[in-house]
Amino acid sequence: MYFTDRGIEELEKRRGEEEITFEWLAEQLRTFVDLNPDFEVPVERLATWLARLDDEDDDV
């Protein structure tokens, strides 16, 4: 198990029943980066990856 899995599991356990919009998620990511500028690049990569999940040209 990766260290990050613990945070993901906590997120799922605490908020897994909630429904959110991508607009809400984007705002939370912006706020997080504003408070933690050192994480700007990883958050940007995650957001880009999520945005492009359905792109057929990107084989992951």
CHARMM internal coordinates of N, CA and C (Angstrom, degrees):
IC EDIT
DIST 1 N 1 CA 1.4457
DIST 1 CA 1 C 1.5313
ANGL 1 N 1 CA 1 C 108.28
DIST 1 C 2 N 1.3172
ANGL 1 CA 1 C 2 N 114.66
DIHE 1 N 1 CA 1 C 2 N 132.06
DIST 2 N 2 CA 1.4492
ANGL 1 C 2 N 2 CA 119.78
DIHE 1 CA 1 C 2 N 2 CA 175.89
DIST 2 CA 2 C 1.5181
ANGL 2 N 2 CA 2 C 109.56
DIHE 1 C 2 N 2 CA 2 C -76.82
DIST 2 C 3 N 1.3352
ANGL 2 CA 2 C 3 N 116.28
DIHE 2 N 2 CA 2 C 3 N 153.66
DIST 3 N 3 CA 1.4585
ANGL 2 C 3 N 3 CA 121.52
DIHE 2 CA 2 C 3 N 3 CA 177.64
DIST 3 CA 3 C 1.5239
ANGL 3 N 3 CA 3 C 110.87
DIHE 2 C 3 N 3 CA 3 C -55.13
DIST 3 C 4 N 1.3526
ANGL 3 CA 3 C 4 N 116.83
DIHE 3 N 3 CA 3 C 4 N -40.55
DIST 4 N 4 CA 1.4626
ANGL 3 C 4 N 4 CA 120.75
DIHE 3 CA 3 C 4 N 4 CA -177.72
DIST 4 CA 4 C 1.5197
ANGL 4 N 4 CA 4 C 112.20
DIHE 3 C 4 N 4 CA 4 C -65.84
DIST 4 C 5 N 1.3216
ANGL 4 CA 4 C 5 N 117.60
DIHE 4 N 4 CA 4 C 5 N -22.31
DIST 5 N 5 CA 1.4679
ANGL 4 C 5 N 5 CA 120.25
DIHE 4 CA 4 C 5 N 5 CA 178.60
DIST 5 CA 5 C 1.5166
ANGL 5 N 5 CA 5 C 111.49
DIHE 4 C 5 N 5 CA 5 C -60.19
DIST 5 C 6 N 1.3220
ANGL 5 CA 5 C 6 N 117.82
DIHE 5 N 5 CA 5 C 6 N -31.30
DIST 6 N 6 CA 1.4645
ANGL 5 C 6 N 6 CA 120.48
DIHE 5 CA 5 C 6 N 6 CA -179.64
DIST 6 CA 6 C 1.5210
ANGL 6 N 6 CA 6 C 110.45
DIHE 5 C 6 N 6 CA 6 C -63.47
DIST 6 C 7 N 1.3110
ANGL 6 CA 6 C 7 N 116.40
DIHE 6 N 6 CA 6 C 7 N -43.89
DIST 7 N 7 CA 1.4613
ANGL 6 C 7 N 7 CA 120.31
DIHE 6 CA 6 C 7 N 7 CA 178.28
DIST 7 CA 7 C 1.5112
ANGL 7 N 7 CA 7 C 111.87
DIHE 6 C 7 N 7 CA 7 C -65.79
DIST 7 C 8 N 1.3165
ANGL 7 CA 7 C 8 N 116.00
DIHE 7 N 7 CA 7 C 8 N -39.89
DIST 8 N 8 CA 1.4684
ANGL 7 C 8 N 8 CA 120.70
DIHE 7 CA 7 C 8 N 8 CA 178.41
DIST 8 CA 8 C 1.5185
ANGL 8 N 8 CA 8 C 109.79
DIHE 7 C 8 N 8 CA 8 C -64.87
DIST 8 C 9 N 1.3208
ANGL 8 CA 8 C 9 N 116.68
DIHE 8 N 8 CA 8 C 9 N -43.02
DIST 9 N 9 CA 1.4622
ANGL 8 C 9 N 9 CA 120.12
DIHE 8 CA 8 C 9 N 9 CA 178.37
DIST 9 CA 9 C 1.5224
ANGL 9 N 9 CA 9 C 111.40
DIHE 8 C 9 N 9 CA 9 C -64.30
DIST 9 C 10 N 1.3286
ANGL 9 CA 9 C 10 N 117.81
DIHE 9 N 9 CA 9 C 10 N -39.14
DIST 10 N 10 CA 1.4647
ANGL 9 C 10 N 10 CA 120.22
DIHE 9 CA 9 C 10 N 10 CA 177.57
DIST 10 CA 10 C 1.5254
ANGL 10 N 10 CA 10 C 110.42
DIHE 9 C 10 N 10 CA 10 C -64.73
DIST 10 C 11 N 1.3288
ANGL 10 CA 10 C 11 N 116.71
DIHE 10 N 10 CA 10 C 11 N -43.16
DIST 11 N 11 CA 1.4575
ANGL 10 C 11 N 11 CA 121.02
DIHE 10 CA 10 C 11 N 11 CA 177.78
DIST 11 CA 11 C 1.5255
ANGL 11 N 11 CA 11 C 110.73
DIHE 10 C 11 N 11 CA 11 C -58.02
DIST 11 C 12 N 1.3170
ANGL 11 CA 11 C 12 N 115.53
DIHE 11 N 11 CA 11 C 12 N -47.28
DIST 12 N 12 CA 1.4625
ANGL 11 C 12 N 12 CA 120.20
DIHE 11 CA 11 C 12 N 12 CA -179.99
DIST 12 CA 12 C 1.5274
ANGL 12 N 12 CA 12 C 111.48
DIHE 11 C 12 N 12 CA 12 C -62.97
DIST 12 C 13 N 1.3212
ANGL 12 CA 12 C 13 N 116.55
DIHE 12 N 12 CA 12 C 13 N -42.14
DIST 13 N 13 CA 1.4650
ANGL 12 C 13 N 13 CA 120.79
DIHE 12 CA 12 C 13 N 13 CA -178.30
DIST 13 CA 13 C 1.5297
ANGL 13 N 13 CA 13 C 111.26
DIHE 12 C 13 N 13 CA 13 C -66.86
DIST 13 C 14 N 1.3320
ANGL 13 CA 13 C 14 N 116.43
DIHE 13 N 13 CA 13 C 14 N -45.19
DIST 14 N 14 CA 1.4636
ANGL 13 C 14 N 14 CA 120.53
DIHE 13 CA 13 C 14 N 14 CA -174.95
DIST 14 CA 14 C 1.5246
ANGL 14 N 14 CA 14 C 113.14
DIHE 13 C 14 N 14 CA 14 C -79.45
DIST 14 C 15 N 1.3389
ANGL 14 CA 14 C 15 N 117.97
DIHE 14 N 14 CA 14 C 15 N -34.46
DIST 15 N 15 CA 1.4579
ANGL 14 C 15 N 15 CA 119.67
DIHE 14 CA 14 C 15 N 15 CA -171.17
DIST 15 CA 15 C 1.5145
ANGL 15 N 15 CA 15 C 112.98
DIHE 14 C 15 N 15 CA 15 C -128.48
DIST 15 C 16 N 1.3222
ANGL 15 CA 15 C 16 N 117.01
DIHE 15 N 15 CA 15 C 16 N 11.29
DIST 16 N 16 CA 1.4514
ANGL 15 C 16 N 16 CA 121.51
DIHE 15 CA 15 C 16 N 16 CA -174.90
DIST 16 CA 16 C 1.5182
ANGL 16 N 16 CA 16 C 115.98
DIHE 15 C 16 N 16 CA 16 C -62.47
DIST 16 C 17 N 1.3070
ANGL 16 CA 16 C 17 N 117.04
DIHE 16 N 16 CA 16 C 17 N -22.17
DIST 17 N 17 CA 1.4673
ANGL 16 C 17 N 17 CA 120.80
DIHE 16 CA 16 C 17 N 17 CA -179.88
DIST 17 CA 17 C 1.5294
ANGL 17 N 17 CA 17 C 112.85
DIHE 16 C 17 N 17 CA 17 C -87.44
DIST 17 C 18 N 1.3399
ANGL 17 CA 17 C 18 N 116.90
DIHE 17 N 17 CA 17 C 18 N -11.87
DIST 18 N 18 CA 1.4627
ANGL 17 C 18 N 18 CA 121.05
DIHE 17 CA 17 C 18 N 18 CA -176.49
DIST 18 CA 18 C 1.5295
ANGL 18 N 18 CA 18 C 111.17
DIHE 17 C 18 N 18 CA 18 C -78.82
DIST 18 C 19 N 1.3243
ANGL 18 CA 18 C 19 N 115.25
DIHE 18 N 18 CA 18 C 19 N 152.34
DIST 19 N 19 CA 1.4586
ANGL 18 C 19 N 19 CA 121.48
DIHE 18 CA 18 C 19 N 19 CA 171.70
DIST 19 CA 19 C 1.5144
ANGL 19 N 19 CA 19 C 107.38
DIHE 18 C 19 N 19 CA 19 C -111.15
DIST 19 C 20 N 1.3312
ANGL 19 CA 19 C 20 N 115.96
DIHE 19 N 19 CA 19 C 20 N 133.60
DIST 20 N 20 CA 1.4604
ANGL 19 C 20 N 20 CA 120.99
DIHE 19 CA 19 C 20 N 20 CA -179.07
DIST 20 CA 20 C 1.5243
ANGL 20 N 20 CA 20 C 109.18
DIHE 19 C 20 N 20 CA 20 C -130.48
DIST 20 C 21 N 1.3205
ANGL 20 CA 20 C 21 N 114.86
DIHE 20 N 20 CA 20 C 21 N 165.98
DIST 21 N 21 CA 1.4603
ANGL 20 C 21 N 21 CA 119.86
DIHE 20 CA 20 C 21 N 21 CA 174.33
DIST 21 CA 21 C 1.5230
ANGL 21 N 21 CA 21 C 108.54
DIHE 20 C 21 N 21 CA 21 C -102.51
DIST 21 C 22 N 1.3187
ANGL 21 CA 21 C 22 N 114.91
DIHE 21 N 21 CA 21 C 22 N 161.60
DIST 22 N 22 CA 1.4588
ANGL 21 C 22 N 22 CA 118.30
DIHE 21 CA 21 C 22 N 22 CA 174.78
DIST 22 CA 22 C 1.5235
ANGL 22 N 22 CA 22 C 110.82
DIHE 21 C 22 N 22 CA 22 C -68.71
DIST 22 C 23 N 1.3239
ANGL 22 CA 22 C 23 N 116.57
DIHE 22 N 22 CA 22 C 23 N -26.73
DIST 23 N 23 CA 1.4690
ANGL 22 C 23 N 23 CA 120.53
DIHE 22 CA 22 C 23 N 23 CA 175.01
DIST 23 CA 23 C 1.5330
ANGL 23 N 23 CA 23 C 109.72
DIHE 22 C 23 N 23 CA 23 C -62.05
DIST 23 C 24 N 1.3206
ANGL 23 CA 23 C 24 N 116.81
DIHE 23 N 23 CA 23 C 24 N -45.31
DIST 24 N 24 CA 1.4621
ANGL 23 C 24 N 24 CA 121.21
DIHE 23 CA 23 C 24 N 24 CA 177.89
DIST 24 CA 24 C 1.5253
ANGL 24 N 24 CA 24 C 110.95
DIHE 23 C 24 N 24 CA 24 C -62.74
DIST 24 C 25 N 1.3320
ANGL 24 CA 24 C 25 N 116.46
DIHE 24 N 24 CA 24 C 25 N -45.28
DIST 25 N 25 CA 1.4589
ANGL 24 C 25 N 25 CA 121.21
DIHE 24 CA 24 C 25 N 25 CA 179.77
DIST 25 CA 25 C 1.5239
ANGL 25 N 25 CA 25 C 110.85
DIHE 24 C 25 N 25 CA 25 C -61.16
DIST 25 C 26 N 1.3242
ANGL 25 CA 25 C 26 N 117.32
DIHE 25 N 25 CA 25 C 26 N -44.36
DIST 26 N 26 CA 1.4645
ANGL 25 C 26 N 26 CA 121.22
DIHE 25 CA 25 C 26 N 26 CA 179.29
DIST 26 CA 26 C 1.5284
ANGL 26 N 26 CA 26 C 110.32
DIHE 25 C 26 N 26 CA 26 C -59.62
DIST 26 C 27 N 1.3279
ANGL 26 CA 26 C 27 N 116.95
DIHE 26 N 26 CA 26 C 27 N -42.34
DIST 27 N 27 CA 1.4680
ANGL 26 C 27 N 27 CA 120.21
DIHE 26 CA 26 C 27 N 27 CA 179.65
DIST 27 CA 27 C 1.5259
ANGL 27 N 27 CA 27 C 111.11
DIHE 26 C 27 N 27 CA 27 C -64.62
DIST 27 C 28 N 1.3307
ANGL 27 CA 27 C 28 N 117.11
DIHE 27 N 27 CA 27 C 28 N -39.58
DIST 28 N 28 CA 1.4625
ANGL 27 C 28 N 28 CA 120.27
DIHE 27 CA 27 C 28 N 28 CA 178.26
DIST 28 CA 28 C 1.5296
ANGL 28 N 28 CA 28 C 110.74
DIHE 27 C 28 N 28 CA 28 C -65.64
DIST 28 C 29 N 1.3308
ANGL 28 CA 28 C 29 N 117.00
DIHE 28 N 28 CA 28 C 29 N -39.03
DIST 29 N 29 CA 1.4633
ANGL 28 C 29 N 29 CA 120.42
DIHE 28 CA 28 C 29 N 29 CA 177.88
DIST 29 CA 29 C 1.5292
ANGL 29 N 29 CA 29 C 110.84
DIHE 28 C 29 N 29 CA 29 C -65.50
DIST 29 C 30 N 1.3377
ANGL 29 CA 29 C 30 N 116.90
DIHE 29 N 29 CA 29 C 30 N -40.83
DIST 30 N 30 CA 1.4794
ANGL 29 C 30 N 30 CA 120.12
DIHE 29 CA 29 C 30 N 30 CA 176.84
DIST 30 CA 30 C 1.5395
ANGL 30 N 30 CA 30 C 110.54
DIHE 29 C 30 N 30 CA 30 C -61.13
DIST 30 C 31 N 1.3125
ANGL 30 CA 30 C 31 N 116.01
DIHE 30 N 30 CA 30 C 31 N -45.51
DIST 31 N 31 CA 1.4600
ANGL 30 C 31 N 31 CA 120.04
DIHE 30 CA 30 C 31 N 31 CA 179.48
DIST 31 CA 31 C 1.5163
ANGL 31 N 31 CA 31 C 110.77
DIHE 30 C 31 N 31 CA 31 C -61.76
DIST 31 C 32 N 1.3295
ANGL 31 CA 31 C 32 N 116.94
DIHE 31 N 31 CA 31 C 32 N -43.70
DIST 32 N 32 CA 1.4591
ANGL 31 C 32 N 32 CA 120.99
DIHE 31 CA 31 C 32 N 32 CA 179.07
DIST 32 CA 32 C 1.5193
ANGL 32 N 32 CA 32 C 111.05
DIHE 31 C 32 N 32 CA 32 C -59.27
DIST 32 C 33 N 1.3300
ANGL 32 CA 32 C 33 N 117.12
DIHE 32 N 32 CA 32 C 33 N -45.30
DIST 33 N 33 CA 1.4728
ANGL 32 C 33 N 33 CA 120.58
DIHE 32 CA 32 C 33 N 33 CA -179.63
DIST 33 CA 33 C 1.5296
ANGL 33 N 33 CA 33 C 110.56
DIHE 32 C 33 N 33 CA 33 C -66.93
DIST 33 C 34 N 1.3244
ANGL 33 CA 33 C 34 N 117.41
DIHE 33 N 33 CA 33 C 34 N -37.75
DIST 34 N 34 CA 1.4679
ANGL 33 C 34 N 34 CA 119.93
DIHE 33 CA 33 C 34 N 34 CA 176.21
DIST 34 CA 34 C 1.5253
ANGL 34 N 34 CA 34 C 111.15
DIHE 33 C 34 N 34 CA 34 C -59.33
DIST 34 C 35 N 1.3201
ANGL 34 CA 34 C 35 N 116.48
DIHE 34 N 34 CA 34 C 35 N -39.70
DIST 35 N 35 CA 1.4610
ANGL 34 C 35 N 35 CA 121.54
DIHE 34 CA 34 C 35 N 35 CA -179.36
DIST 35 CA 35 C 1.5282
ANGL 35 N 35 CA 35 C 112.85
DIHE 34 C 35 N 35 CA 35 C -81.82
DIST 35 C 36 N 1.3394
ANGL 35 CA 35 C 36 N 116.57
DIHE 35 N 35 CA 35 C 36 N -23.14
DIST 36 N 36 CA 1.4773
ANGL 35 C 36 N 36 CA 122.63
DIHE 35 CA 35 C 36 N 36 CA -175.42
DIST 36 CA 36 C 1.5248
ANGL 36 N 36 CA 36 C 109.82
DIHE 35 C 36 N 36 CA 36 C -135.61
DIST 36 C 37 N 1.3210
ANGL 36 CA 36 C 37 N 117.93
DIHE 36 N 36 CA 36 C 37 N 70.21
DIST 37 N 37 CA 1.4679
ANGL 36 C 37 N 37 CA 120.12
DIHE 36 CA 36 C 37 N 37 CA -174.38
DIST 37 CA 37 C 1.5330
ANGL 37 N 37 CA 37 C 114.40
DIHE 36 C 37 N 37 CA 37 C -59.61
DIST 37 C 38 N 1.3181
ANGL 37 CA 37 C 38 N 118.29
DIHE 37 N 37 CA 37 C 38 N -22.28
DIST 38 N 38 CA 1.4637
ANGL 37 C 38 N 38 CA 120.13
DIHE 37 CA 37 C 38 N 38 CA 178.21
DIST 38 CA 38 C 1.5274
ANGL 38 N 38 CA 38 C 112.50
DIHE 37 C 38 N 38 CA 38 C -65.34
DIST 38 C 39 N 1.3279
ANGL 38 CA 38 C 39 N 117.04
DIHE 38 N 38 CA 38 C 39 N -17.84
DIST 39 N 39 CA 1.4570
ANGL 38 C 39 N 39 CA 121.57
DIHE 38 CA 38 C 39 N 39 CA -179.12
DIST 39 CA 39 C 1.5265
ANGL 39 N 39 CA 39 C 113.18
DIHE 38 C 39 N 39 CA 39 C -97.63
DIST 39 C 40 N 1.3188
ANGL 39 CA 39 C 40 N 117.31
DIHE 39 N 39 CA 39 C 40 N 10.87
DIST 40 N 40 CA 1.4651
ANGL 39 C 40 N 40 CA 120.98
DIHE 39 CA 39 C 40 N 40 CA -177.33
DIST 40 CA 40 C 1.5266
ANGL 40 N 40 CA 40 C 112.20
DIHE 39 C 40 N 40 CA 40 C -57.28
DIST 40 C 41 N 1.3225
ANGL 40 CA 40 C 41 N 117.85
DIHE 40 N 40 CA 40 C 41 N -46.71
DIST 41 N 41 CA 1.4689
ANGL 40 C 41 N 41 CA 120.71
DIHE 40 CA 40 C 41 N 41 CA -177.16
DIST 41 CA 41 C 1.5292
ANGL 41 N 41 CA 41 C 111.34
DIHE 40 C 41 N 41 CA 41 C -66.40
DIST 41 C 42 N 1.3386
ANGL 41 CA 41 C 42 N 120.62
DIHE 41 N 41 CA 41 C 42 N -49.45
DIST 42 N 42 CA 1.4665
ANGL 41 C 42 N 42 CA 118.60
DIHE 41 CA 41 C 42 N 42 CA 178.77
DIST 42 CA 42 C 1.5273
ANGL 42 N 42 CA 42 C 113.40
DIHE 41 C 42 N 42 CA 42 C -61.18
DIST 42 C 43 N 1.3311
ANGL 42 CA 42 C 43 N 117.45
DIHE 42 N 42 CA 42 C 43 N -38.37
DIST 43 N 43 CA 1.4658
ANGL 42 C 43 N 43 CA 120.06
DIHE 42 CA 42 C 43 N 43 CA 179.08
DIST 43 CA 43 C 1.5249
ANGL 43 N 43 CA 43 C 109.61
DIHE 42 C 43 N 43 CA 43 C -66.49
DIST 43 C 44 N 1.3227
ANGL 43 CA 43 C 44 N 117.22
DIHE 43 N 43 CA 43 C 44 N -41.37
DIST 44 N 44 CA 1.4609
ANGL 43 C 44 N 44 CA 121.33
DIHE 43 CA 43 C 44 N 44 CA 177.66
DIST 44 CA 44 C 1.5370
ANGL 44 N 44 CA 44 C 110.58
DIHE 43 C 44 N 44 CA 44 C -60.80
DIST 44 C 45 N 1.3212
ANGL 44 CA 44 C 45 N 116.56
DIHE 44 N 44 CA 44 C 45 N -42.55
DIST 45 N 45 CA 1.4731
ANGL 44 C 45 N 45 CA 120.19
DIHE 44 CA 44 C 45 N 45 CA 178.82
DIST 45 CA 45 C 1.5235
ANGL 45 N 45 CA 45 C 111.37
DIHE 44 C 45 N 45 CA 45 C -65.10
DIST 45 C 46 N 1.3197
ANGL 45 CA 45 C 46 N 117.33
DIHE 45 N 45 CA 45 C 46 N -41.32
DIST 46 N 46 CA 1.4630
ANGL 45 C 46 N 46 CA 120.55
DIHE 45 CA 45 C 46 N 46 CA 177.66
DIST 46 CA 46 C 1.5225
ANGL 46 N 46 CA 46 C 110.46
DIHE 45 C 46 N 46 CA 46 C -63.25
DIST 46 C 47 N 1.3245
ANGL 46 CA 46 C 47 N 117.12
DIHE 46 N 46 CA 46 C 47 N -46.38
DIST 47 N 47 CA 1.4672
ANGL 46 C 47 N 47 CA 120.79
DIHE 46 CA 46 C 47 N 47 CA -179.55
DIST 47 CA 47 C 1.5243
ANGL 47 N 47 CA 47 C 111.07
DIHE 46 C 47 N 47 CA 47 C -61.56
DIST 47 C 48 N 1.3214
ANGL 47 CA 47 C 48 N 117.17
DIHE 47 N 47 CA 47 C 48 N -42.63
DIST 48 N 48 CA 1.4585
ANGL 47 C 48 N 48 CA 121.10
DIHE 47 CA 47 C 48 N 48 CA 179.02
DIST 48 CA 48 C 1.5211
ANGL 48 N 48 CA 48 C 110.63
DIHE 47 C 48 N 48 CA 48 C -65.03
DIST 48 C 49 N 1.3188
ANGL 48 CA 48 C 49 N 117.16
DIHE 48 N 48 CA 48 C 49 N -42.01
DIST 49 N 49 CA 1.4598
ANGL 48 C 49 N 49 CA 121.38
DIHE 48 CA 48 C 49 N 49 CA 178.71
DIST 49 CA 49 C 1.5235
ANGL 49 N 49 CA 49 C 110.52
DIHE 48 C 49 N 49 CA 49 C -61.81
DIST 49 C 50 N 1.3348
ANGL 49 CA 49 C 50 N 116.79
DIHE 49 N 49 CA 49 C 50 N -45.87
DIST 50 N 50 CA 1.4604
ANGL 49 C 50 N 50 CA 120.34
DIHE 49 CA 49 C 50 N 50 CA 178.79
DIST 50 CA 50 C 1.5268
ANGL 50 N 50 CA 50 C 111.39
DIHE 49 C 50 N 50 CA 50 C -62.72
DIST 50 C 51 N 1.3327
ANGL 50 CA 50 C 51 N 116.44
DIHE 50 N 50 CA 50 C 51 N -40.59
DIST 51 N 51 CA 1.4652
ANGL 50 C 51 N 51 CA 120.49
DIHE 50 CA 50 C 51 N 51 CA -178.78
DIST 51 CA 51 C 1.5254
ANGL 51 N 51 CA 51 C 112.00
DIHE 50 C 51 N 51 CA 51 C -65.16
DIST 51 C 52 N 1.3104
ANGL 51 CA 51 C 52 N 117.37
DIHE 51 N 51 CA 51 C 52 N -29.09
DIST 52 N 52 CA 1.4635
ANGL 51 C 52 N 52 CA 121.47
DIHE 51 CA 51 C 52 N 52 CA -173.32
DIST 52 CA 52 C 1.5275
ANGL 52 N 52 CA 52 C 113.86
DIHE 51 C 52 N 52 CA 52 C -104.89
DIST 52 C 53 N 1.3197
ANGL 52 CA 52 C 53 N 118.40
DIHE 52 N 52 CA 52 C 53 N 11.59
DIST 53 N 53 CA 1.4719
ANGL 52 C 53 N 53 CA 120.96
DIHE 52 CA 52 C 53 N 53 CA -176.33
DIST 53 CA 53 C 1.5247
ANGL 53 N 53 CA 53 C 113.56
DIHE 52 C 53 N 53 CA 53 C -53.86
DIST 53 C 54 N 1.3079
ANGL 53 CA 53 C 54 N 117.54
DIHE 53 N 53 CA 53 C 54 N -35.32
DIST 54 N 54 CA 1.4604
ANGL 53 C 54 N 54 CA 120.89
DIHE 53 CA 53 C 54 N 54 CA -176.51
DIST 54 CA 54 C 1.5292
ANGL 54 N 54 CA 54 C 114.02
DIHE 53 C 54 N 54 CA 54 C -90.79
DIST 54 C 55 N 1.3175
ANGL 54 CA 54 C 55 N 117.78
DIHE 54 N 54 CA 54 C 55 N -0.28
DIST 55 N 55 CA 1.4617
ANGL 54 C 55 N 55 CA 120.19
DIHE 54 CA 54 C 55 N 55 CA 179.25
DIST 55 CA 55 C 1.5284
ANGL 55 N 55 CA 55 C 109.96
DIHE 54 C 55 N 55 CA 55 C -67.53
DIST 55 C 56 N 1.2962
ANGL 55 CA 55 C 56 N 116.55
DIHE 55 N 55 CA 55 C 56 N 122.92
DIST 56 N 56 CA 1.4591
ANGL 55 C 56 N 56 CA 120.85
DIHE 55 CA 55 C 56 N 56 CA -179.17
DIST 56 CA 56 C 1.5195
ANGL 56 N 56 CA 56 C 112.73
DIHE 55 C 56 N 56 CA 56 C -72.28
DIST 56 C 57 N 1.3246
ANGL 56 CA 56 C 57 N 117.99
DIHE 56 N 56 CA 56 C 57 N -23.39
DIST 57 N 57 CA 1.4627
ANGL 56 C 57 N 57 CA 121.94
DIHE 56 CA 56 C 57 N 57 CA -177.44
DIST 57 CA 57 C 1.5017
ANGL 57 N 57 CA 57 C 113.00
DIHE 56 C 57 N 57 CA 57 C -75.23
DIST 57 C 58 N 1.3233
ANGL 57 CA 57 C 58 N 117.99
DIHE 57 N 57 CA 57 C 58 N -22.92
DIST 58 N 58 CA 1.4636
ANGL 57 C 58 N 58 CA 122.19
DIHE 57 CA 57 C 58 N 58 CA -177.39
DIST 58 CA 58 C 1.5220
ANGL 58 N 58 CA 58 C 110.08
DIHE 57 C 58 N 58 CA 58 C -94.17
DIST 58 C 59 N 1.3021
ANGL 58 CA 58 C 59 N 116.33
DIHE 58 N 58 CA 58 C 59 N 101.72
DIST 59 N 59 CA 1.4727
ANGL 58 C 59 N 59 CA 120.55
DIHE 58 CA 58 C 59 N 59 CA 175.65
DIST 59 CA 59 C 1.5096
ANGL 59 N 59 CA 59 C 108.00
DIHE 58 C 59 N 59 CA 59 C -90.54
DIST 59 C 60 N 1.3360
ANGL 59 CA 59 C 60 N 115.84
DIHE 59 N 59 CA 59 C 60 N 118.89
DIST 60 N 60 CA 1.4766
ANGL 59 C 60 N 60 CA 120.77
DIHE 59 CA 59 C 60 N 60 CA -178.67
DIST 60 CA 60 C 1.4954
ANGL 60 N 60 CA 60 C 108.58
DIHE 59 C 60 N 60 CA 60 C -103.11
END
COOR INIT
IC SEED 1 N 1 CA 1 C
IC BUILD
